[in-house]
Amino acid sequence: MLSFVVPAYNEELCILACLAAIHDAMKEVGAEYEIVVVDDASTDATAAIAREAGARVIHVQNRQISKTRNDGAREARETGSSSSTPTPA
């Protein structure tokens, strides 16, 4: 399974387009995938929008993009094999 890790902080205006682009590309590829959005202390609707778009959302309080990305990659490795392909919104 291919895992896309998307670090996010207050991205409610952009996150849906980002996730839609991933879903569209993967429809063309036809491979199994997951999207893990790593919500880094957002104060807007980023997490809710991502969840509605079929992403798995984890919450962190890092405020450091590399640590946030690494936390998402760790989550994908630990649970990715048991996740199913998300359904596009």
C-alpha positions in Angstrom: 0.0 0.0 0.0 1.2 3.5 -0.8 0.9 6.0 2.0 0.6 9.8 1.4 1.6 11.8 4.5 0.3 15.3 4.4 1.5 17.6 7.2 -1.1 20.4 7.8 -1.5 23.5 9.9 -4.6 25.7 9.4 -5.0 24.5 5.8 -8.8 24.6 5.6 -8.7 26.6 2.4 -6.4 24.3 0.6 -6.6 20.8 2.1 -9.6 19.6 0.1 -8.0 20.4 -3.3 -4.8 18.7 -2.1 -6.6 15.5 -1.1 -8.8 15.5 -4.2 -5.6 15.7 -6.4 -4.2 12.7 -4.6 -7.5 10.7 -5.0 -7.7 11.6 -8.7 -4.1 10.6 -9.4 -4.5 7.3 -7.6 -7.7 6.5 -9.5 -5.6 6.7 -12.6 -2.9 4.4 -11.1 -5.3 2.0 -9.6 -3.1 1.1 -6.6 -4.1 0.6 -3.0 -3.3 3.8 -1.0 -4.0 5.7 2.1 -3.8 9.4 3.0 -2.6 10.4 6.5 -3.1 14.0 7.3 -1.0 15.1 10.3 -2.8 18.0 11.8 -0.2 20.0 13.7 -2.2 22.1 16.2 -4.6 23.6 13.6 -7.2 26.0 15.0 -9.5 25.8 11.9 -11.5 23.0 10.2 -8.5 21.3 8.6 -9.0 18.0 10.4 -12.7 17.8 9.8 -12.4 18.6 6.1 -9.6 16.0 5.7 -11.6 13.4 7.5 -14.6 14.1 5.3 -12.4 13.7 2.3 -11.4 10.2 3.3 -8.1 10.9 5.0 -7.0 9.4 8.3 -6.2 12.2 10.6 -3.7 12.2 13.4 -3.2 15.2 15.8 0.2 16.4 17.0 1.5 19.5 18.7 4.9 19.8 17.2 4.9 23.1 15.3 7.9 21.7 13.3 7.2 20.4 9.9 9.9 17.7 9.8 8.8 16.1 13.1 5.2 16.4 12.0 6.0 14.6 8.7 8.0 11.9 10.5 5.1 11.3 13.0 2.8 10.8 10.0 5.2 8.4 8.4 5.5 6.4 11.6 1.8 6.2 11.9 1.5 5.0 8.3 4.1 2.3 8.8 2.5 1.1 12.1 -1.1 0.9 10.9 -1.0 1.2 7.1 -1.2 -2.5 6.4 -4.5 -2.6 8.2 -6.1 0.5 6.6 -8.4 0.3 3.6 -8.3 2.5 0.6 -10.2 5.8 1.4 -13.3 6.6 -0.5 -13.0 10.0 -2.3 -15.4 12.7 -1.2 
